[in-house]
Amino acid sequence: MSLLEECCLDCPYCGEPISVLVDCSIDQQTYVEDCQVCCRPIVLQVAVDEQGYPQVYALREDE
């Protein structure tokens, strides 16, 4: 498992599939990244498990 993993998810605004790079060296993190399609801000909540695999949750900024 590398320190940066590409994760695919759907934008919570437009529903289009997007990909984000996740830093797996940090166990838990929350940050905002703009959708590559509609440019709206997505709140990404990331948790990395013991094997180094990320779980990524995408939320609207107003949730």
Backbone bond lengths (Angstrom), bond angles and torsions (degrees), N, CA, C in turn:
res aa  C-N    CA-C-N  psi(-1)  N-CA   C-N-CA  omega(-1)  CA-C   N-CA-C  phi
1 M - - - 1.455 - - 1.529 108.51 -
2 S 1.308 116.43 127.65 1.464 120.53 179.12 1.522 110.05 -86.01
3 L 1.327 116.28 168.56 1.460 119.90 -179.80 1.518 112.22 -71.50
4 L 1.323 117.82 -29.83 1.462 121.61 176.35 1.523 108.89 -111.22
5 E 1.328 115.60 124.42 1.460 121.31 178.64 1.517 109.21 -118.81
6 E 1.313 116.69 137.84 1.458 120.86 174.57 1.525 108.00 -87.17
7 C 1.325 116.37 125.84 1.459 122.30 179.49 1.523 109.06 -118.71
8 C 1.315 115.96 138.47 1.465 121.29 178.78 1.522 108.78 -105.36
9 L 1.323 115.69 137.74 1.460 121.73 179.85 1.516 108.86 -154.73
10 D 1.328 116.08 172.17 1.463 121.26 178.47 1.521 109.75 -101.51
11 C 1.324 116.15 138.17 1.462 121.22 176.96 1.527 108.91 -64.19
12 P 1.338 118.02 131.58 1.464 120.07 179.52 1.530 113.32 -72.28
13 Y 1.318 118.11 -9.64 1.470 121.99 178.04 1.526 111.25 -94.86
14 C 1.338 116.52 -60.62 1.468 120.46 -172.89 1.529 112.93 -97.90
15 G 1.340 117.61 -13.28 1.457 121.15 177.84 1.519 115.14 79.44
16 E 1.320 117.20 0.74 1.467 120.54 -179.65 1.533 110.43 -76.83
17 P 1.329 116.96 145.53 1.464 119.53 176.07 1.530 110.56 -70.90
18 I 1.330 115.48 136.13 1.463 121.75 177.77 1.529 108.22 -135.25
19 S 1.309 116.38 166.06 1.458 120.49 175.30 1.522 108.83 -124.55
20 V 1.322 115.34 144.47 1.461 121.67 178.58 1.526 108.22 -132.34
21 L 1.318 116.08 150.25 1.458 121.39 173.73 1.520 108.58 -94.08
22 V 1.322 116.09 130.25 1.462 122.06 -177.38 1.521 108.71 -115.96
23 D 1.323 116.47 133.02 1.464 122.90 176.77 1.528 108.27 -83.23
24 C 1.324 117.39 106.97 1.463 121.96 -176.42 1.525 113.36 -82.65
25 S 1.329 118.04 1.26 1.462 120.38 177.96 1.527 111.47 -81.52
26 I 1.339 117.38 -8.80 1.466 122.67 179.07 1.524 107.70 -112.15
27 D 1.347 117.13 124.33 1.469 121.51 -175.25 1.524 113.53 -60.85
28 Q 1.338 116.87 -48.44 1.466 121.14 -179.54 1.512 108.91 -136.80
29 Q 1.329 115.17 137.11 1.458 119.22 179.64 1.520 109.63 -155.12
30 T 1.307 114.94 154.52 1.460 122.74 174.65 1.517 107.03 -133.61
31 Y 1.311 116.27 129.81 1.456 119.68 177.62 1.522 109.58 -152.56
32 V 1.320 116.19 168.41 1.463 122.64 -177.86 1.522 108.94 -111.76
33 E 1.325 115.14 133.08 1.462 121.42 176.51 1.525 107.70 -137.40
34 D 1.319 116.85 139.23 1.462 120.48 -179.69 1.524 110.76 -76.31
35 C 1.343 115.27 143.10 1.459 121.25 175.28 1.524 108.84 -62.68
36 Q 1.319 116.62 137.44 1.461 121.67 -179.97 1.525 111.93 -72.94
37 V 1.351 117.37 -15.15 1.461 121.36 -177.83 1.527 111.34 -100.70
38 C 1.355 116.87 -56.03 1.470 120.12 -174.35 1.528 113.63 -102.10
39 C 1.331 117.82 -5.36 1.472 124.77 176.36 1.527 114.57 66.76
40 R 1.316 118.82 13.31 1.471 120.51 176.75 1.526 109.51 -82.27
41 P 1.347 116.73 152.94 1.469 120.10 -177.33 1.530 112.08 -77.69
42 I 1.319 115.92 125.51 1.463 122.61 178.80 1.523 108.30 -108.42
43 V 1.335 116.48 129.87 1.460 121.15 174.21 1.524 107.00 -86.28
44 L 1.314 116.42 119.62 1.458 121.99 179.31 1.520 109.43 -105.01
45 Q 1.321 115.66 122.59 1.458 121.48 174.76 1.521 106.52 -107.89
46 V 1.322 115.82 123.02 1.461 121.35 -173.98 1.521 109.34 -122.27
47 A 1.325 115.71 132.82 1.459 122.22 172.39 1.525 106.94 -129.06
48 V 1.322 116.63 129.53 1.465 121.84 -179.90 1.523 108.04 -103.57
49 D 1.342 116.72 126.56 1.463 119.82 -177.86 1.532 111.14 -79.10
50 E 1.330 116.22 -179.83 1.465 121.66 -174.95 1.527 113.06 -64.25
51 Q 1.334 117.15 -26.11 1.462 120.85 178.15 1.525 112.23 -85.98
52 G 1.345 117.05 -3.35 1.455 120.93 178.48 1.511 115.11 92.45
53 Y 1.344 116.99 10.82 1.466 120.65 179.81 1.525 110.45 -91.97
54 P 1.327 117.56 129.69 1.468 120.37 -178.02 1.527 112.99 -83.82
55 Q 1.324 115.54 143.14 1.462 124.07 168.63 1.517 104.95 -110.33
56 V 1.327 117.43 121.44 1.459 121.54 -175.32 1.520 109.25 -117.87
57 Y 1.335 115.82 129.20 1.458 122.54 177.17 1.520 107.98 -117.74
58 A 1.327 116.35 128.47 1.462 121.77 -179.55 1.520 109.12 -106.51
59 L 1.327 116.03 126.25 1.461 121.92 -178.85 1.517 110.27 -126.07
60 R 1.327 114.89 152.35 1.458 119.44 171.77 1.521 107.86 -69.47
61 E 1.307 116.82 152.49 1.463 120.41 -178.46 1.526 111.60 -65.01
62 D 1.336 117.99 -26.39 1.466 121.14 -178.13 1.528 113.11 -90.56
63 E 1.337 119.22 6.56 1.466 122.00 179.00 1.507 110.58 -87.60
